[in-house]
């Protein structure tokens, strides 16, 4: 059995850290974002979609990448703002201890995903981490979950996915796996 888990909003409440690091990066370029706007309109989405409206609607690709790269650099400064889903972490530890494979599938960057997983001491739980950099199509496309299933040589019937956001749930359901929605924790 493969257990896939989304990172942001599912395993960890990273909204405050992501919002703070994006806010700091955007402010360096004279743009702004509030925590409330980030939580409502950005969380779970890919930066190439949500940064453009925050940057006036039609910024050049280089400026979008510059903000995203700066956000990644700043992210580790805000890790103390992240709150873990301790109940889900215990479930995952139990599942791993009983021989199940675990994968983390996120739209986030490899750098930030690795940093936050290591910060909470759970990086070693996952036999695979699929990030936004590892797929051609972002959630709501199921590519990330399908890659995890292919890596572990399992079918959707042998896979459970934990997700929280609308975009992530759409991707999880499209993969054909059993899906569990994670609410606020």
BELDAHU-V426870 format. One record per helix or strand. SS is the DSSP state (@ for helix, = for strand). FROM is the first residue (numbers start at 1). LEN is the number of residues. If there is no record, write none. Layout:
ss->{SS	SS}
from->{FROM	FROM}
len->{LEN	LEN}
//
This chain:
ss->{=	=	=	@	@	@	@	=	@	=	@	@	=	@	@	@	=	@	=}
from->{2	8	12	15	35	47	61	83	86	101	110	123	128	132	143	156	159	166	178}
len->{4	1	2	14	8	8	21	2	12	5	10	3	3	3	10	3	5	10	4}
//
